[in-house]
Amino acid sequence: MTDRKQQLADNLARVEERLTSACAAAGRGRDDVTLIVVTKTYPANDVRILHGLGVRHVAENRDQDAAPKAAECADLSLTWHFVGQLQTNKVRSVTGYADMVQSVDRLKLVAALSAAAERQGRELGCLIQVALDAESGGRGERGGVAPEEVAALADAVAAAPGLRLGGLMTVAPLAGPYAGRQRAAFDRLMEISSRLRDDHPAANMVSAGMSADLEDAVAAGATHVRVGTAVLGVRPRLG
């Protein structure tokens, strides 16, 4: 086993231990939570190693890094999640490889994703990104829509050809009433998810929690956690 493969295997095992413990503490089965490894800034070879170690969900946040990496790993059975703020001029490229866009936060983006998915004959999963630091009508510091805007945007995704409404995503906010209160933030996201499922029962995916706060996300009820540094460590960035 190469040094890098051993490092990733050890890191992945530690994350799995954390997830198993968090699920047990929350009275949930380990299978209730899907691990998404955020491979942004790391090379395709790391993705290949992770696949060999059993990882099946990976995430990227910049199309210029993700597109060539996804192409290089096209032979692998992976689900690709796009988690970054997405500009409409990148939609055509992202739709070519992403299975799920977790950062849907405006009607213009919904229209662009729908058109691209239709052109490519694909069904693209979409999560509404909820910004718990946003005022009504505004966007969050890290993207996303205010909780009051979720229902209308979800209806638009559900009605758009080529798109499938999967659920919600959030990033623990750095400002506002939930700053530094990750568990409270994730509990609030679950409340919004519950209301969303009243109108869209199949939209039951809740993506929350990262390396530092995955336990809080699992305790709140997240179905997916996005972990980067805890698995991949700190390595030189891509150019």
C-alpha positions as CSV (number, residue, x, y, z in Angstrom):
1,M,0.0,0.0,0.0
2,T,1.4,3.4,-1.0
3,D,1.9,6.1,1.7
4,R,-0.9,8.2,0.3
5,K,-3.3,5.2,0.1
6,Q,-2.4,4.3,3.7
7,Q,-3.0,7.9,4.8
8,L,-6.4,8.1,3.2
9,A,-7.4,4.7,4.5
10,D,-6.5,5.7,8.1
11,N,-8.3,9.0,7.8
12,L,-11.3,7.4,6.3
13,A,-11.4,4.8,9.1
14,R,-11.3,7.6,11.7
15,V,-14.2,9.4,10.0
16,E,-16.2,6.2,9.8
17,E,-15.6,5.7,13.5
18,R,-16.9,9.2,14.2
19,L,-20.0,8.6,12.0
20,T,-20.7,5.2,13.6
21,S,-20.5,6.8,17.1
22,A,-22.6,9.8,16.1
23,C,-25.3,7.5,14.6
24,A,-25.3,5.3,17.7
25,A,-25.6,8.3,20.0
26,A,-28.5,9.6,17.9
27,G,-30.3,6.2,17.9
28,R,-29.8,6.0,14.1
29,G,-28.3,3.2,12.0
30,R,-25.0,3.9,10.2
31,D,-26.8,3.3,6.9
32,D,-29.0,6.3,7.6
33,V,-26.1,8.7,6.8
34,T,-24.2,8.9,3.5
35,L,-20.6,10.1,3.5
36,I,-19.7,12.5,0.7
37,V,-16.0,13.1,0.4
38,V,-15.2,16.6,-0.7
39,T,-12.3,16.2,-3.1
40,K,-12.0,19.9,-4.1
41,T,-8.3,20.9,-4.7
42,Y,-7.2,17.3,-4.6
43,P,-6.1,15.3,-7.7
44,A,-7.9,12.7,-9.6
45,N,-5.5,10.1,-8.2
46,D,-6.9,10.7,-4.7
47,V,-10.4,10.1,-6.1
48,R,-9.2,6.8,-7.5
49,I,-7.7,5.8,-4.2
50,L,-10.9,6.7,-2.4
51,H,-13.0,4.7,-4.8
52,G,-10.8,1.7,-4.1
53,L,-11.4,2.2,-0.4
54,G,-15.1,2.1,-0.9
55,V,-16.1,5.8,-1.3
56,R,-18.9,6.2,-3.8
57,H,-20.0,9.9,-3.3
58,V,-17.6,12.8,-4.0
59,A,-18.1,16.5,-4.1
60,E,-16.5,19.4,-5.9
61,N,-17.1,23.2,-5.7
62,R,-15.3,24.7,-8.7
63,D,-16.1,23.6,-12.3
64,Q,-12.6,24.4,-13.6
65,D,-11.2,21.8,-11.2
66,A,-14.1,19.3,-11.3
67,A,-14.7,18.9,-15.0
68,P,-11.3,17.5,-15.9
69,K,-11.2,15.4,-12.8
70,A,-14.6,13.9,-13.5
71,A,-13.5,13.2,-17.0
72,E,-10.4,11.4,-15.8
73,C,-12.4,9.3,-13.4
74,A,-15.3,8.6,-15.8
75,D,-14.7,4.9,-15.6
76,L,-15.4,4.8,-11.9
77,S,-18.8,4.2,-10.3
78,L,-19.1,7.5,-8.5
79,T,-21.9,9.9,-7.7
80,W,-20.6,13.5,-8.3
81,H,-22.1,16.3,-6.2
82,F,-21.5,20.0,-7.0
83,V,-21.5,22.0,-3.8
84,G,-20.1,25.4,-4.7
85,Q,-21.8,28.6,-5.7
86,L,-22.7,28.1,-9.4
87,Q,-22.7,30.7,-12.1
88,T,-25.0,30.2,-15.0
89,N,-22.2,30.3,-17.5
90,K,-20.8,27.1,-15.9
91,V,-24.1,25.2,-15.9
92,R,-23.6,23.4,-19.2
93,S,-20.3,22.0,-18.1
94,V,-21.5,21.0,-14.6
95,T,-24.6,19.3,-15.9
96,G,-22.3,17.1,-18.0
97,Y,-20.8,15.3,-15.0
98,A,-22.7,16.2,-11.8
99,D,-25.4,13.9,-10.6
100,M,-26.5,16.3,-7.9
101,V,-26.2,20.1,-7.6
102,Q,-26.5,21.0,-3.9
103,S,-26.3,24.7,-4.3
104,V,-29.5,25.8,-6.1
105,D,-30.4,29.2,-4.7
106,R,-32.2,31.3,-7.4
107,L,-34.8,31.0,-10.1
108,K,-32.3,31.9,-12.9
109,L,-30.1,29.0,-12.0
110,V,-33.1,26.6,-12.0
111,A,-34.0,27.7,-15.5
112,A,-30.4,27.3,-16.7
113,L,-30.0,23.8,-15.1
114,S,-33.3,22.7,-16.5
115,A,-32.4,23.8,-20.0
116,A,-29.0,22.1,-19.8
117,A,-30.3,18.9,-18.4
118,E,-33.0,18.7,-21.1
119,R,-30.4,19.3,-23.9
120,Q,-28.2,16.6,-22.5
121,G,-31.0,14.1,-21.9
122,R,-30.2,13.9,-18.2
123,E,-32.2,14.0,-15.0
124,L,-30.2,16.2,-12.5
125,G,-30.8,16.0,-8.8
126,C,-31.1,19.4,-7.0
127,L,-30.9,20.5,-3.4
128,I,-32.1,24.0,-2.3
129,Q,-29.2,25.7,-0.4
130,V,-30.6,27.3,2.7
131,A,-28.8,30.3,4.1
132,L,-29.5,30.7,7.8
133,D,-27.7,34.0,7.8
134,A,-29.9,35.6,5.1
135,E,-32.7,38.0,5.5
136,S,-35.9,37.4,3.5
137,G,-35.3,38.2,-0.2
138,G,-31.5,38.1,0.3
139,R,-28.7,35.6,-0.2
140,G,-26.3,34.2,2.4
141,E,-22.6,35.1,2.7
142,R,-21.8,31.6,1.3
143,G,-24.7,31.4,-1.1
144,G,-28.2,30.1,-0.5
145,V,-31.7,31.5,0.1
146,A,-33.4,32.7,3.2
147,P,-35.7,30.1,4.8
148,E,-38.8,32.0,3.6
149,E,-37.7,31.6,0.0
150,V,-37.3,27.8,0.1
151,A,-40.9,26.8,-0.7
152,A,-41.2,28.9,-3.9
153,L,-37.8,27.8,-5.2
154,A,-38.5,24.1,-4.4
155,D,-41.8,24.4,-6.3
156,A,-39.9,25.8,-9.3
157,V,-37.3,22.9,-9.2
158,A,-40.0,20.3,-8.9
159,A,-41.8,21.7,-11.9
160,A,-38.7,22.1,-14.1
161,P,-38.1,19.5,-16.9
162,G,-34.9,17.6,-16.4
163,L,-34.6,18.3,-12.7
164,R,-35.5,16.3,-9.6
165,L,-36.0,18.0,-6.2
166,G,-33.9,16.0,-3.7
167,G,-34.1,18.2,-0.6
168,L,-32.0,20.8,1.2
169,M,-28.4,21.7,2.0
170,T,-26.9,24.2,4.3
171,V,-23.5,25.3,5.5
172,A,-23.2,26.3,9.2
173,P,-23.3,30.1,9.0
174,L,-20.4,32.4,10.1
175,A,-22.7,35.3,10.9
176,G,-26.2,35.9,12.1
177,P,-28.1,34.2,15.0
178,Y,-26.8,30.8,14.2
179,A,-23.1,31.7,14.0
180,G,-21.1,29.2,16.2
181,R,-24.3,27.3,17.0
182,Q,-24.1,24.4,14.6
183,R,-26.5,22.1,16.3
184,A,-29.1,24.8,16.4
185,A,-28.5,25.6,12.8
186,F,-29.0,22.0,11.7
187,D,-32.1,21.6,13.9
188,R,-33.5,24.7,12.1
189,L,-32.7,23.1,8.7
190,M,-34.6,19.9,9.8
191,E,-37.6,22.0,10.6
192,I,-37.5,23.6,7.1
193,S,-37.1,20.1,5.6
194,S,-40.1,18.8,7.5
195,R,-42.2,21.6,6.0
196,L,-40.8,21.0,2.5
197,R,-41.7,17.3,2.7
198,D,-45.4,18.2,3.4
199,D,-45.5,19.4,-0.2
200,H,-42.7,17.3,-1.7
201,P,-42.6,14.0,0.2
202,A,-39.7,12.6,-1.9
203,A,-37.5,15.6,-1.2
204,N,-36.1,13.9,1.9
205,M,-32.3,14.5,1.5
206,V,-30.7,16.8,4.1
207,S,-27.0,17.6,3.4
208,A,-25.4,19.2,6.4
209,G,-22.2,19.0,8.5
210,M,-18.6,18.9,7.5
211,S,-15.3,17.7,9.1
212,A,-15.7,19.9,12.3
213,D,-19.4,19.5,12.9
214,L,-20.6,16.2,11.4
215,E,-21.7,14.9,14.8
216,D,-24.0,17.8,15.3
217,A,-25.5,17.2,11.8
218,V,-26.0,13.5,12.5
219,A,-27.7,14.3,15.8
220,A,-30.0,16.7,14.1
221,G,-31.0,14.2,11.5
222,A,-28.9,14.9,8.4
223,T,-29.0,12.2,5.7
224,H,-25.7,13.3,4.1
225,V,-22.5,14.8,5.5
226,R,-19.8,16.5,3.4
227,V,-16.3,15.8,4.7
228,G,-13.1,17.0,3.1
229,T,-10.1,17.8,5.4
230,A,-10.8,15.0,7.9
231,V,-10.4,12.4,5.0
232,L,-7.9,14.1,2.6
233,G,-5.8,16.0,5.1
234,V,-4.0,19.2,4.3
235,R,-2.2,19.0,0.9
236,P,-0.9,21.5,-1.6
237,R,-3.7,23.0,-3.6
238,L,-4.3,22.5,-7.3
239,G,-3.0,25.3,-9.4
